[in-house]
Amino acid sequence: MRLSLQTKTIIGIATTALILLLVLVITIFNLLNDLVDNSVKKSAETSVSLFVSTTKNAFLSYDLASLEADVSEILTNPNIAYVRVKDKHDRIYIERGDVEAYRRPFREDNGVSTATDGIYDTRAPIMVDTTLYGFVEIGLNIASVADSVSRVRNWTLAIALVELILIGLSSYILGAYLMSHLKQLHQGSLHLGRAIEKNDYKDVFINVKGNDELSDLAEAFNQLVQKLKEENEQRQRAQDDLTELNALLEVKVQDRTVLLHRRNAQLEDANKNLKETQVQLLQAEKMASVGQLAAGVAHEINNPVGFVSSNISTLSDYVSTYQVLFAQLEDIANIEDDVKQRKALVEFKAMLSRHDMAFINQDISELLQDSEEGLKRVADIVKGLKLFSRIDTDDMQPHNLNDCVRTTLAMVNNQLKYICTVNTHLGSIPDVPMNVGKVSQIITNLLINAGQAIESTEKQGTITIITTVEGDFVKLVIKDTGCGIEPCHFDKLFNPFFTTKPEGQGTGLGLSISYGIAQEHGGNLSASNNEDEGSSFVLTLPLAQNEQAANSNSETL
């Protein structure tokens, strides 16, 4: 099932937000549970220890009146549910408090979660030196604490749910807005191709909505269509005039010669304006290529984002394991009795043996390294898109052609990897002056055309990319094992609007614009068929910006 860019945007943002919210909620719950457990446990231990120190003498002297007084005094604390004092043979000396609470079987609690009846049961021994004489058992009423914890959890979940809904709604609105403009531009490009063939531009213009970069792009597209329409009308009028002159040429040769020269001058101006308009078509073709690459680039970004999210989930589990181990170590460190401490250490070692800590430590490093590589891959793709979409058409900077090849392959990888194998033989070449965005446009067009040529053969093919230095030029060769080029098409292969693709699948501007970019750089773009199968395209760029390229840039300015 094919997912739209809008759906993928919503799913990606919502999934990332959900994972982060889950990690946050789980962390908050764990911290809250640890805080409440430590607080209740410390309060219970403090209370029972103080009571033992208070009643030890009365208990040892069998002073029941003093015991009664001490118990009555401690029960004035509303958080104490009951108090019980008994000897080591479980004979009860005194018990007071909530009858229902102290009549149930005593079971010492280790945390709030185990005190399901709302009473936290704890006890302490009555000892003299190392001799045990009895126990003091106290029950703390923790119903209010449990209720507060429950309210905090409910509020946390409610806030997380509201945030997730807001994120999903925002991503939906953003996706719908972007898709509506992209669909408009795509439909406009298709209509423009048909309008140029039929010389009918009335249905080509698109509606301009909003006041942002997308609306500016739509406005520029409309201006382009308007200029094409005007230039086409001028050229048509000039051609009509020439036809009329040819019909009357025999009788009015001298008179019409002057008019013919005038009309020819107008036609030359119209052709010059048309060439300038074709330069503007470069940006429209670039945006069409961006639209064509959008789904593939989104897929290439989603893959590393997906395994980074999976790594984060695994790391969360490892963090939980470390938290449990550190909590137990902290409890062991707080035990003052050596015997109990050694016993707790034995239990800790047994628990530690149940976890493969060597594997966890090694896997953490690998997960972090994989996540870093995945995010770097996303950054490289975004960097490539930024270079590809640059609008500064006259910016010539030293750049390495190999880097352009690698960046473009990262963007078109999703469109090629299922239909062919890409072999690269990138030689050691120097930087050359170029407009990175325009040269990337050439490489993108050549790679997509090669992939489509291979796809038409309905079999797995191969694309070979070679870069070398020959004389004063850097040379890029792109070979494919596709269907090849018909011999009758070579003469018009780089003509504007010539295409062998079905209607609606191409404007015929890609190779024409690529050829113009190569000429603008002082280089060349040529095509030939391979001896065995497929075709080859060769791009050459000068090592230094020659006079022809400089003049071309000056004319553009």
Wavefront OBJ file of the C-alpha trace (Angstrom):
o trace
v 0.000 0.000 0.000
v 1.425 3.365 -1.039
v 1.416 6.046 1.683
v 1.210 9.719 0.837
v 3.827 12.218 2.000
v 1.206 13.739 4.302
v 0.468 10.351 5.929
v 4.170 9.605 6.345
v 4.707 13.041 7.912
v 1.882 12.456 10.414
v 3.032 8.908 11.240
v 6.678 9.935 11.619
v 6.002 12.925 13.884
v 3.325 11.128 15.916
v 5.504 8.023 16.399
v 8.502 10.073 17.524
v 6.321 12.101 19.908
v 4.663 8.940 21.269
v 8.013 7.281 21.969
v 9.372 10.387 23.713
v 6.163 10.777 25.756
v 6.247 7.097 26.759
v 9.859 7.438 27.885
v 8.967 10.602 29.815
v 5.852 9.082 31.459
v 7.667 5.861 32.417
v 10.569 7.851 33.845
v 8.202 10.080 35.852
v 6.300 7.041 37.174
v 9.525 5.289 38.189
v 10.888 8.404 39.907
v 7.533 8.963 41.647
v 7.389 5.344 42.867
v 11.000 5.496 44.105
v 10.376 8.814 45.861
v 7.185 7.592 47.589
v 8.729 4.222 48.537
v 11.832 5.864 50.003
v 9.771 8.463 51.873
v 7.305 5.953 53.361
v 10.030 3.428 54.157
v 12.195 6.079 55.851
v 9.206 7.387 57.839
v 8.236 3.868 58.941
v 11.802 2.957 59.921
v 12.187 6.210 61.838
v 8.875 5.749 63.668
v 9.492 2.137 64.678
v 13.109 2.855 65.691
v 12.039 5.744 67.912
v 9.281 3.646 69.458
v 11.697 0.778 70.160
v 14.122 3.121 71.919
v 11.220 4.614 73.914
v 9.647 1.319 75.034
v 12.724 -0.901 75.395
v 13.141 -0.326 79.140
v 9.423 -0.685 79.868
v 9.297 -3.881 77.823
v 12.344 -5.444 79.464
v 11.048 -4.547 82.933
v 7.566 -5.759 82.012
v 6.146 -2.323 82.867
v 2.802 -2.612 81.097
v 1.576 0.746 82.359
v 4.502 2.544 80.764
v 3.976 0.526 77.588
v 0.316 1.549 77.591
v 1.288 5.198 77.977
v 3.903 5.037 75.225
v 1.465 3.330 72.840
v -1.252 5.891 73.573
v 1.194 8.690 72.926
v 2.378 7.317 69.544
v -1.231 6.691 68.450
v -1.863 10.425 68.707
v -0.088 10.554 65.347
v -2.948 10.244 62.764
v -0.632 8.431 60.341
v -0.163 5.480 62.796
v -2.919 2.886 62.208
v -1.877 0.458 64.975
v 0.972 -0.490 67.333
v 1.821 -3.972 68.609
v 4.514 -5.093 71.085
v 5.331 -8.809 71.470
v 8.146 -10.977 72.668
v 10.317 -13.220 70.560
v 7.811 -16.088 71.018
v 5.062 -13.932 69.424
v 3.260 -13.415 72.747
v 1.528 -10.048 72.533
v 2.210 -7.612 75.344
v 0.029 -4.837 74.012
v -1.688 -3.835 70.746
v -3.720 -0.706 70.127
v -5.148 1.273 67.203
v -7.477 0.344 64.349
v -8.947 -3.041 65.380
v -9.449 -4.177 61.782
v -5.871 -3.207 60.950
v -4.066 -5.060 63.782
v -6.270 -8.144 63.703
v -5.311 -9.092 60.166
v -2.210 -11.291 59.705
v 0.994 -9.267 59.882
v 3.085 -9.193 56.683
v 5.984 -6.776 56.550
v 5.892 -4.479 53.482
v 8.926 -3.468 51.419
v 7.250 -0.713 49.392
v 4.051 1.229 48.809
v 3.101 -1.022 45.887
v 3.012 -4.094 48.195
v 0.756 -2.356 50.737
v -2.441 -3.084 48.810
v -4.664 -2.640 51.917
v -3.562 0.976 52.491
v -1.525 0.055 55.615
v 2.281 -0.056 55.440
v 3.378 -2.770 57.925
v 6.856 -2.639 59.417
v 8.604 -3.888 62.509
v 11.874 -3.652 64.420
v 13.541 -6.015 66.919
v 14.010 -5.228 70.614
v 17.579 -6.270 71.295
v 20.173 -5.880 73.971
v 23.593 -6.299 72.437
v 23.063 -9.359 70.227
v 20.181 -10.897 72.252
v 16.689 -10.692 70.783
v 13.856 -10.134 73.280
v 10.918 -9.110 71.160
v 9.487 -7.039 68.321
v 7.626 -3.787 67.824
v 5.176 -3.817 64.876
v 3.668 -0.600 63.506
v 1.197 0.009 60.692
v 1.313 3.363 58.841
v -1.816 4.621 57.087
v -0.702 5.399 53.510
v -4.118 5.674 51.833
v -3.663 9.444 51.354
v -0.197 8.892 49.866
v -1.511 6.287 47.422
v -4.367 8.614 46.461
v -1.928 11.489 45.782
v 0.278 9.224 43.668
v -2.760 8.081 41.684
v -3.800 11.684 41.014
v -0.297 12.613 39.834
v -0.256 9.630 37.482
v -3.676 10.495 36.055
v -2.652 14.122 35.479
v 0.586 13.005 33.816
v -1.243 10.636 31.453
v -3.856 13.286 30.641
v -1.220 15.908 29.815
v 0.725 13.391 27.657
v -2.462 12.440 25.776
v -3.382 16.085 25.120
v 0.156 16.805 23.889
v 0.070 13.776 21.554
v -3.284 14.905 20.120
v -1.964 18.438 19.549
v 1.165 17.121 17.823
v -0.907 14.843 15.567
v -3.276 17.689 14.686
v -0.394 20.066 13.926
v 1.379 17.523 11.728
v -1.887 16.810 9.889
v -2.489 20.510 9.164
v 1.125 21.038 8.050
v 1.046 17.940 5.810
v -2.260 18.950 4.232
v -0.940 22.454 3.536
v 2.278 21.237 1.906
v 0.537 18.520 -0.147
v -2.061 20.938 -1.534
v 0.662 23.259 -2.878
v 2.815 20.405 -4.211
v -0.182 18.886 -6.026
v -0.987 22.265 -7.540
v 2.577 22.678 -8.825
v 2.659 19.104 -10.155
v -0.617 19.538 -12.025
v 0.585 22.898 -13.346
v 3.791 21.297 -14.687
v 1.796 18.584 -16.472
v -0.578 21.151 -17.976
v 2.379 23.292 -19.048
v 3.858 20.433 -21.081
v 0.562 19.823 -22.874
v -0.007 23.570 -23.322
v 3.366 24.005 -25.047
v 2.486 21.230 -27.477
v -1.010 22.601 -28.181
v -0.158 26.350 -27.866
v -3.052 26.761 -25.416
v -2.205 28.281 -22.032
v -5.633 29.149 -20.659
v -5.816 26.229 -18.154
v -2.156 26.306 -17.058
v -2.214 29.063 -14.438
v -2.551 27.949 -10.800
v -4.200 29.715 -7.878
v -1.853 31.566 -5.503
v -2.785 31.115 -1.840
v -1.050 32.442 1.258
v 2.043 34.601 1.629
v 5.040 32.278 2.002
v 7.750 30.545 -0.051
v 5.248 28.118 -1.614
v 3.009 30.967 -2.749
v 6.096 32.768 -4.125
v 6.936 29.616 -6.093
v 3.374 29.447 -7.448
v 3.550 33.133 -8.423
v 6.889 32.567 -10.200
v 5.364 29.613 -12.059
v 2.451 31.799 -13.223
v 4.863 34.503 -14.389
v 6.809 31.877 -16.291
v 3.647 30.633 -17.996
v 2.662 34.206 -18.853
v 6.066 34.882 -20.429
v 5.900 31.637 -22.396
v 2.457 32.574 -23.610
v 3.573 36.040 -24.696
v 6.710 34.727 -26.409
v 4.715 32.042 -28.188
v 2.216 34.632 -29.425
v 5.041 36.861 -30.679
v 6.697 33.971 -32.453
v 3.392 32.887 -33.984
v 2.729 36.400 -35.244
v 6.222 36.574 -36.720
v 5.732 33.235 -38.454
v 2.367 34.367 -39.843
v 3.969 37.501 -41.204
v 6.738 35.447 -42.837
v 4.152 33.196 -44.475
v 2.360 36.222 -45.869
v 5.635 37.672 -47.164
v 6.492 34.426 -48.943
v 3.079 34.431 -50.685
v 3.611 37.981 -52.031
v 7.372 37.670 -52.557
v 7.234 37.429 -56.395
v 5.391 40.735 -56.857
v 6.833 42.769 -54.013
v 10.379 41.445 -53.613
v 12.110 44.744 -52.935
v 9.405 46.219 -50.711
v 9.069 43.057 -48.669
v 12.821 42.486 -48.289
v 13.071 45.380 -45.819
v 10.037 44.103 -43.909
v 11.477 40.583 -43.971
v 14.706 41.752 -42.338
v 12.681 43.629 -39.726
v 10.608 40.555 -38.960
v 13.715 38.387 -38.815
v 15.167 40.774 -36.242
v 11.961 40.480 -34.223
v 12.176 36.702 -34.515
v 15.756 36.742 -33.257
v 14.681 38.860 -30.300
v 11.862 36.421 -29.645
v 14.302 33.484 -29.750
v 16.643 35.313 -27.400
v 13.772 35.948 -24.991
v 12.781 32.307 -25.316
v 16.276 31.250 -24.268
v 16.012 33.508 -21.236
v 12.656 31.938 -20.451
v 14.219 28.486 -20.733
v 16.688 29.533 -18.029
v 13.684 30.204 -15.825
v 12.373 26.743 -16.718
v 15.457 25.348 -14.946
v 13.923 26.157 -11.587
v 10.551 24.657 -12.576
v 12.282 21.471 -13.774
v 14.294 21.391 -10.539
v 11.110 21.621 -8.485
v 9.557 18.849 -10.588
v 12.618 16.697 -9.843
v 12.306 17.519 -6.143
v 8.672 16.384 -6.282
v 9.738 13.192 -8.040
v 12.411 12.537 -5.397
v 10.262 13.493 -2.404
v 8.778 10.041 -1.710
v 12.143 8.309 -2.104
v 13.959 10.821 0.109
v 11.221 10.482 2.759
v 11.721 6.700 2.679
v 15.502 7.076 2.982
v 15.007 9.385 5.988
v 12.380 7.150 7.642
v 14.699 4.103 7.588
v 17.463 5.574 9.845
v 14.851 7.376 11.968
v 13.123 4.014 12.473
v 16.172 2.134 13.730
v 17.255 5.138 15.858
v 13.821 4.964 17.539
v 14.298 1.201 18.043
v 17.751 1.797 19.560
v 16.297 4.380 21.956
v 13.711 1.815 23.099
v 16.443 -0.783 23.780
v 18.568 1.823 25.602
v 15.540 2.649 27.796
v 15.376 -1.019 28.858
v 19.109 -0.991 29.699
v 18.687 2.219 31.715
v 15.867 0.566 33.687
v 18.185 -2.390 34.476
v 20.933 -0.021 35.711
v 18.394 1.904 37.807
v 17.277 -1.295 39.554
v 20.909 -2.347 40.217
v 21.902 1.100 41.528
v 18.823 1.222 43.772
v 19.754 -2.152 45.294
v 23.381 -1.036 45.740
v 22.136 2.083 47.515
v 20.005 -0.050 49.854
v 23.016 -2.300 50.593
v 25.171 0.742 51.333
v 22.576 1.980 53.843
v 22.533 -1.329 55.813
v 24.615 -0.951 58.965
v 24.404 -4.559 60.101
v 27.331 -6.521 58.579
v 25.434 -9.805 58.511
v 22.487 -8.315 56.701
v 24.808 -6.439 54.401
v 26.677 -9.620 53.414
v 23.355 -11.372 52.866
v 22.158 -8.483 50.704
v 25.419 -8.585 48.722
v 24.890 -12.294 48.038
v 21.379 -11.521 46.791
v 22.739 -8.665 44.675
v 25.371 -10.913 43.071
v 22.682 -13.484 42.324
v 20.565 -10.783 40.720
v 23.591 -9.466 38.784
v 24.287 -12.952 37.403
v 20.806 -13.005 35.888
v 21.739 -10.075 33.635
v 24.400 -10.335 30.929
v 26.083 -7.075 31.897
v 29.038 -7.617 29.544
v 26.645 -7.862 26.610
v 24.646 -4.843 27.801
v 27.790 -2.682 28.135
v 28.991 -3.690 24.660
v 25.531 -3.312 23.101
v 25.090 0.212 24.523
v 28.207 1.402 22.656
v 27.038 -0.273 19.433
v 23.522 1.181 19.753
v 24.887 4.696 20.282
v 27.276 4.317 17.315
v 24.472 2.989 15.058
v 22.177 5.840 16.111
v 24.910 8.415 15.409
v 25.499 6.920 11.944
v 21.753 6.908 11.213
v 21.372 10.568 12.160
v 24.461 11.446 10.090
v 22.816 9.692 7.148
v 19.689 11.828 7.575
v 21.883 14.971 7.812
v 23.684 14.031 4.567
v 20.373 13.604 2.725
v 19.068 16.950 4.004
v 22.380 18.608 3.045
v 22.040 17.134 -0.444
v 18.507 18.481 -0.828
v 19.685 21.914 0.303
v 22.465 21.973 -2.300
v 20.134 20.567 -4.964
v 17.479 23.242 -4.430
v 19.757 26.315 -4.463
v 18.317 29.203 -6.466
v 21.538 31.254 -6.901
v 22.026 30.245 -10.548
v 25.220 32.257 -11.076
v 27.136 31.122 -7.991
v 30.358 29.423 -9.162
v 32.467 27.932 -6.355
v 35.250 25.293 -6.327
v 33.679 21.937 -5.554
v 34.532 18.265 -6.034
v 32.458 16.415 -8.633
v 32.754 13.191 -6.587
v 30.919 14.883 -3.696
v 28.098 15.877 -6.078
v 27.833 12.246 -7.223
v 27.673 10.927 -3.641
v 25.109 13.534 -2.581
v 22.880 12.853 -5.596
v 23.103 9.068 -5.099
v 21.889 9.533 -1.511
v 18.788 11.359 -2.830
v 17.890 8.998 -5.709
v 18.940 5.796 -3.944
v 15.353 4.783 -3.183
v 14.392 5.050 -6.878
v 17.343 2.961 -8.058
v 18.001 0.294 -5.440
v 15.014 -1.881 -6.436
v 15.714 -1.918 -10.186
v 19.483 -1.849 -10.565
v 22.915 -2.030 -8.961
v 25.051 1.131 -8.870
v 28.819 0.670 -9.278
v 31.011 3.718 -8.630
v 34.600 4.163 -9.787
v 35.375 7.655 -8.512
v 38.896 8.675 -9.349
v 41.165 11.168 -7.603
v 40.005 14.435 -9.175
v 40.570 18.082 -8.167
v 37.899 20.637 -7.302
v 36.496 22.548 -10.274
v 34.490 25.804 -10.385
v 30.800 24.942 -10.610
v 27.308 25.804 -9.477
v 26.690 22.845 -7.153
v 22.904 22.959 -7.461
v 22.987 22.999 -11.278
v 25.564 20.224 -11.602
v 23.565 18.131 -9.121
v 20.540 18.767 -11.404
v 22.462 17.239 -14.348
v 23.545 14.156 -12.373
v 20.016 13.677 -11.000
v 18.468 13.805 -14.486
v 21.043 11.355 -15.896
v 20.628 8.863 -13.018
v 16.805 8.976 -13.107
v 16.820 8.553 -16.911
v 19.221 5.609 -16.581
v 17.003 3.998 -13.952
v 13.903 4.455 -16.132
v 15.734 2.992 -19.140
v 16.658 -0.100 -17.091
v 13.154 -0.350 -15.645
v 11.661 -0.449 -19.160
v 13.612 -3.669 -19.849
v 11.828 -5.348 -16.898
v 15.045 -6.916 -15.592
v 17.668 -6.060 -13.005
v 20.339 -3.825 -14.497
v 23.524 -1.988 -13.639
v 24.516 1.683 -13.580
v 28.244 2.418 -13.665
v 29.591 5.838 -12.638
v 33.178 6.799 -13.513
v 35.074 10.048 -12.827
v 38.495 10.819 -14.300
v 40.706 13.729 -15.350
v 41.414 14.086 -19.071
v 43.590 17.011 -20.095
v 42.064 20.260 -18.855
v 38.700 18.673 -18.041
v 37.082 16.547 -15.348
v 35.039 13.778 -16.961
v 31.928 12.050 -15.577
v 30.614 8.924 -17.375
v 27.243 7.338 -16.480
v 26.622 3.984 -18.195
v 23.451 1.903 -17.955
v 22.296 -1.493 -19.222
v 18.874 -0.199 -20.210
v 17.014 -0.102 -23.525
v 19.478 2.285 -25.216
v 18.690 5.254 -27.512
v 17.044 4.949 -30.916
v 19.504 6.163 -33.625
v 16.846 8.472 -35.058
v 16.584 10.290 -31.707
v 20.225 11.375 -31.348
v 19.802 14.555 -33.452
v 16.994 15.881 -31.246
v 17.945 14.277 -27.913
v 18.880 17.619 -26.329
v 16.102 19.658 -27.973
v 13.640 21.369 -25.602
v 10.372 19.485 -25.037
v 11.548 16.356 -26.851
v 10.680 13.229 -24.885
v 10.004 9.562 -25.612
v 8.070 9.085 -22.374
v 4.265 8.723 -22.290
v 2.213 11.870 -21.887
v 2.197 13.123 -18.304
v 5.473 11.422 -17.334
v 7.954 13.973 -18.657
v 8.189 17.534 -19.955
v 11.145 16.956 -22.284
v 13.163 19.666 -20.542
v 15.563 17.552 -18.417
v 18.274 16.790 -20.996
v 17.848 20.156 -22.719
v 18.402 22.017 -19.449
v 21.281 19.708 -18.497
v 22.974 20.385 -21.850
v 22.550 24.137 -21.312
v 24.079 23.904 -17.813
v 27.106 22.028 -19.182
v 27.589 24.699 -21.885
v 27.189 27.442 -19.271
v 30.063 25.885 -17.285
v 32.260 25.777 -20.393
v 31.904 21.986 -20.635
v 29.824 19.560 -22.692
v 27.222 16.809 -22.379
v 27.074 14.002 -24.946
v 25.335 10.640 -25.370
v 26.081 7.354 -27.122
v 24.957 3.740 -27.145
v 27.159 1.062 -25.590
v 28.495 -1.749 -27.744
v 26.670 -4.504 -25.830
v 23.558 -2.883 -24.329
v 22.325 0.362 -22.844
v 23.675 3.864 -23.306
v 26.316 6.218 -21.909
v 26.220 9.928 -21.064
v 29.456 11.881 -20.680
v 29.694 15.209 -18.803
v 32.908 17.233 -19.031
v 33.719 20.295 -16.917
v 36.838 22.473 -17.267
v 39.393 22.521 -14.457
v 39.365 26.327 -14.594
v 36.480 28.624 -15.561
v 37.171 29.542 -19.178
v 36.206 32.724 -21.002
v 33.113 31.186 -22.599
v 31.672 30.195 -19.208
v 32.488 33.619 -17.763
v 30.687 35.327 -20.672
v 27.738 33.007 -20.185
v 27.494 33.996 -16.521
v 27.757 37.678 -17.449
v 24.898 37.319 -19.927
v 22.837 35.603 -17.236
v 23.447 38.537 -14.926
l 1 2 3 4 5 6 7 8 9 10 11 12 13 14 15 16 17 18 19 20 21 22 23 24 25 26 27 28 29 30 31 32 33 34 35 36 37 38 39 40 41 42 43 44 45 46 47 48 49 50 51 52 53 54 55 56 57 58 59 60 61 62 63 64 65 66 67 68 69 70 71 72 73 74 75 76 77 78 79 80 81 82 83 84 85 86 87 88 89 90 91 92 93 94 95 96 97 98 99 100 101 102 103 104 105 106 107 108 109 110 111 112 113 114 115 116 117 118 119 120 121 122 123 124 125 126 127 128 129 130 131 132 133 134 135 136 137 138 139 140 141 142 143 144 145 146 147 148 149 150 151 152 153 154 155 156 157 158 159 160 161 162 163 164 165 166 167 168 169 170 171 172 173 174 175 176 177 178 179 180 181 182 183 184 185 186 187 188 189 190 191 192 193 194 195 196 197 198 199 200 201 202 203 204 205 206 207 208 209 210 211 212 213 214 215 216 217 218 219 220 221 222 223 224 225 226 227 228 229 230 231 232 233 234 235 236 237 238 239 240 241 242 243 244 245 246 247 248 249 250 251 252 253 254 255 256 257 258 259 260 261 262 263 264 265 266 267 268 269 270 271 272 273 274 275 276 277 278 279 280 281 282 283 284 285 286 287 288 289 290 291 292 293 294 295 296 297 298 299 300 301 302 303 304 305 306 307 308 309 310 311 312 313 314 315 316 317 318 319 320 321 322 323 324 325 326 327 328 329 330 331 332 333 334 335 336 337 338 339 340 341 342 343 344 345 346 347 348 349 350 351 352 353 354 355 356 357 358 359 360 361 362 363 364 365 366 367 368 369 370 371 372 373 374 375 376 377 378 379 380 381 382 383 384 385 386 387 388 389 390 391 392 393 394 395 396 397 398 399 400 401 402 403 404 405 406 407 408 409 410 411 412 413 414 415 416 417 418 419 420 421 422 423 424 425 426 427 428 429 430 431 432 433 434 435 436 437 438 439 440 441 442 443 444 445 446 447 448 449 450 451 452 453 454 455 456 457 458 459 460 461 462 463 464 465 466 467 468 469 470 471 472 473 474 475 476 477 478 479 480 481 482 483 484 485 486 487 488 489 490 491 492 493 494 495 496 497 498 499 500 501 502 503 504 505 506 507 508 509 510 511 512 513 514 515 516 517 518 519 520 521 522 523 524 525 526 527 528 529 530 531 532 533 534 535 536 537 538 539 540 541 542 543 544 545 546 547 548 549 550 551 552 553 554 555 556 557
